[in-house]
């Protein structure tokens, strides 16, 4: 009897070793996002989704985004351009409010002057806005978008994944966003120019409120890369081999909702405050 148990032991051990071999570490998944997203997500889908696989990338994005803001604000010229852009946007909204009779010219001028004074004082309020606003905004956007894409995958694409699977599929590609933020900061400092991204529209200085500006804003290698990898991850985490269908769906949603939001900002200028 003991002899039979001893013979079974190596077999059980080999099975366990094979299971452990399939389990990827978070570092393996991070590297896989950049090198081999298809095989990486295929292996990752064989194991239960881990919270760390979406939480760590989100925290890294938040940390890099906060750091990048302080780096950019330490450059006087970029800081001035950033403030000018905010003032210009608010002036446009106040001008429209005056034209509609919602406020007087004097009230609008006073509001703008107050904003300029607050920006001049800057300091504490600006720091709080960055340190608190970026984490809160990032998590809110993350949960809303993963919830939306979970619904798309489950009801639209008939996927078999869970909400947590979608969180992992969306979270891991955020390492691509980290690289984009770093490159964007380097480009901004090198050009001495405030940039909200590194799309063709940003680099060419094209007005994004125009239709041409919208399409040029989507010509961003990092954004395209992110959504393609996300499409791969969403397909694999939903146990689907039709990766092409998922990628097409994700890119179509990205462009479609982007275009819808573009037209909405034309009708409701206030929404432009939430645009990149």
N, C-alpha and C positions, 0 to 999 in steps of 0.2 A: 504493500500500500504506500509506504514511504517512497519507494522507488518510483511509483507512478506519479506522485505529487512532485517529486524532484524533476521528472521529465516534463511535466506541465509548466513548471515554474519558468523555464527559459522562454516558452511560447508566450506566456502571459507577459513576460518582461519585454519581449520584442514588440508585442502589440502596443503596450504602453509607450515604448520608445518611439514607435511610429506616430502615435497620437501627439506626443510631445514635439516631434519633429515638424508636424503640421502647424503647431501653434507658433505664431510669429510674435516676436517682441515688438514693443512700440518703436524701437530704433529701426528694426527691419521694415516696419510699415512706413516709417518716415522716409527711409532711403528708397523704398519701393514706389512711393508717390512720384519720385523724380526719375527713377530708372526703369521700372517695370510695373506700372500700375495694374495692368491686367492680371498677371500672375499673382501679384501681391493681394489684390482684392479677392481673387479666386480662393486663395489659401485662407485669408481672413474670414471669409464667409462660412468656412467649415467649423469655426469656433463661435461661441456666444459673443455678441458685441460687448466690448469693454468700455466703461465710462471714460477711462483714461485716454482712449483713442480719439475722443472728440474734445474732452475737457482740456487736455494739455495743449493741442493746437490753438484753441480759443484763447487760453491764457498767454501763449507766446505771441499771438497776434496783438492782443491788448497791450502787452508789455512793449513790444516793438513800436506800436502805433503811438503810445504815450511818449516813449523816448524820442521818436521821430519828430513829434510836435515841439518838444523842448529844444531839439537840435535846430529845427527850422526857425523857431522864434528867437534863437540866440543870434540869428543873422538879421541885422537891422533892416536891410533892403527887402528881404523876403517877408519879414514881419510887417513892414509898411504896406507892401503889395497885398498881403493877406487882409489887413484891416481895410485897405481901400476897396477891395472886392466886396467885403461885407457892407461897407457904407454905400457903395454903388448899388448893390442889390436892394438895400433898404430904401434908398432915395427913390428908386423906381417904384417901389410899392407905395411909398408915401405920395408920390406924384399922382399915381392912379387913384389913391384914396381921396386926394384933394379934387381931382377931376370929377369924381363921383359924388362930391359933396359930403364925404364921410368925415372930413376934418378940414380945418382952415389951413392956409399956407403958413401962418404963424405957428400953429400947433405942429405942423410937419417939420418946420425949421428947428423948432425947439427940441423935438424928439431926436432929430439928427445931431444937433449940438450936444445933447445929453449923451448920446451914444459915443460921439467922438471923445468927450471928456472921460467917459468910463474906460474907453480903450486906452486913452493916454495914461490913466491911473493904472490900468491893466492889473499886473501883479497877482494878488491873492485870488480875485474872482476868476481870472483867466486860468490860473493854476487849478482851482477847484473844478472849473468847467472841463478841463482836460482829464484830470485824475478821476473824476466821478463820471463825467459824461461819456467818455470812451468805453469804459467797462460796461456801464448800464446799456448804452446803445448797442454795443456788440452782442451782448447776451440776448437782448430783446429781438434784434434782427435775426440772430442765429435760431432761436426757438420758433419764431414766426415762420421763417423760411423752411426749416426742417419739417415743421408741421404741414406746411403747404405741399412740399414735395413728397411727404409721406402719403398725403391724400392722392396726389397725382400718380404715385407709384402703385398704390393699393387699388384705387378705383379706376384710374385711367389706363394704367399699363398692366393691371392684374398681377402685381408683384406679390411675393410671399414673405417679404421682409417685415420686421417690426419697426416701430418708431425709432428705437435705439439703433437699429441697423442703418436707418437713414441718417441719423445723427453722426454715425461713424463715417458713412459715405461722404457726407458734406464736411465733416470736421477735418479729416486727414488732408484733403487737398488745400486746406487753409495754410499749409506750409508754403504753398506757392504764393499766396497772398503776402506772406512774410517777406519773401524775396522781392516781390513787387514794391512793397513799402520801402525796403532798403535801397533798391535801385532808384525809386522815385526821389528819395531824399538826396542821394548822390547826384542825380541829374539836376535837381533844383539848385543845389549849392554850386555845382559846376556852371550852370547857366545864369545863376544869380536871379532866379525867377521863381515865383510861387507857382507850384504845380499841384493839382488835385489828383493827378495820376500821370501815367506815361502813355496814354493813348495818342493816336495821330493828332487828334484835336488839341490835346494839352500841349504837345511839343510844337505844333504849328501855330498855336494861339488862336485857333478857330472858335468863333462864337458857338457855343453848344446849344443855344436857343434856336438856331436854325436847323432845318432838316438835314442839311449837309453836315453841320456840326455834330448832330446826333449820330449819324452813321460813322463819321470819323472818330467819335468818342468810343465806338465799339471796336475800332481797329486797335486792339490792345493785345499783344501776344500773351500777356500773363492772364488776362481775363478769359481769352479763348482757351488757353491751356487749362485753367482752373475748371471751366465748365465741361470740357471734354473728359478730364480725369474724374470729375464728379459724376458724369454720365456713366463712365465705366464702373465706378464704385457703386452707384445706385443699382445698376443692372446686376452686378455680382452679389451684392448684399441682399437683393431680392430674388436670388436663385434663378436668374434669367441668363440664357446664353445669347439672347438677341440684344447684344450691346449696342449695335448701330441704332436700333429703335430708341433706346434710352438716350443716347447722345443727341440724336435729332430732336427728341422731345425737349430735352433740357435746353439746348441752344435756341430752339424755337421759342420757348417760354421766356428765356433771358432777353431775346431780341423783341419779342411781342410785347411783354410787359414794359420793357424799356421804352418802346415807341408809344405805348399807351400813356405812360407817365410823362413823356415828352409833351404830348398834346394836352394833357391835363394841366401842366405847368403854364401852358400858353393861356388857358382859360382861367386858372387860379394861380397867379404868380407867387403867392405865399408858399406853395408847394416846392418852389425852387430852392427853398432853404434846406430841404431834405435831399436835394440832388448832389451828386458828387461834383 
